[in-house]
Amino acid sequence: ELKVEQNPLFLSMQEGKNYTIYCNYSTTSDRLYWYRQDPGKSLESLFVLLSNGAVKQEGRLMASLDTKARLSTLHITAAVHDLSATYFCAVPPLYNTDKLIFGTGTRLQVFP
Amino acid sequence: SAVISQKPSRDICQRGTSLTIQCQVDSQVTMMFWYRQQPGQSLTLIATANQGSEATYESGFVIDKFPISRPNLTFSTLTVSNMSPEDSSIYLCSVVEQNYGYTFGSGTRLTVV
């Protein structure tokens, strides 16, 4: 059974600092998704990583995927308050590539 | 990408009653998914709903508790039956499109008292 874990679960960081969120998954998969969720809101798609070595960047966020290590990272550069949210990675299992298994989530709080 | 309308957006229900959540998509999609997000937790897949067939439930979820209908390619409902306070969660529907990936509805925040 595919399990997806993120760390840290909670991250409090100062504006202007850099940090990385890690997403590990337990069985082979060919894709990985990152989502953002603001309190009381639905999920906003951030990145879709489709192959080993894929790297995507949008603003202060950069995501990468290493399928051999079953690891994805979400790197935050020079954090700003607007990035405060919960971030989820999600992976489709190879035995059923239509559904998503979500990670535990990382709640990010950026303070001045 | 598809636009999903989900309703109700929130409800407070008495224990023992049932609530039906509706999900309407502005385009035809083969698969729709229903997720539960318990307070402060991640999303857990309840079931996958295909038009014209029985929904496929994940481990820990049963049809008697979470009956799903999928009458056509743009609409689905999830019913939370015989509710207890443990059912208090956010329920989200989702669709997948080949060129856009997964899109999520705005969610239904359910409180059972």
Contacts between the chains, C-beta under 8 A, distances in Angstrom:
chain1	res1	chain2	res2	distance
A	33	B	101	6.6
A	33	B	102	6.8
A	40	B	109	7.5
A	41	B	106	7.6
A	41	B	107	7.7
A	42	B	92	6.4
A	42	B	104	4.9
A	42	B	105	6.4
A	42	B	106	4.8
A	42	B	107	5.0
A	43	B	43	7.8
A	43	B	92	7.4
A	43	B	104	4.5
A	45	B	101	6.2
A	45	B	102	7.1
A	45	B	103	7.5
A	48	B	101	5.2
A	88	B	42	6.4
A	88	B	43	7.0
A	90	B	43	7.8
A	90	B	102	7.8
A	98	B	31	5.6
A	98	B	48	6.9
A	98	B	96	6.2
A	99	B	33	6.4
A	99	B	45	5.7
A	99	B	48	5.9
A	100	B	33	7.6
A	100	B	45	7.1
A	100	B	94	7.9
A	100	B	102	6.3
A	101	B	45	7.2
A	102	B	35	8.0
A	102	B	42	4.7
A	102	B	43	4.4
A	102	B	44	7.5
A	103	B	42	6.4
A	104	B	42	5.3
A	105	B	41	7.6
A	105	B	42	4.8
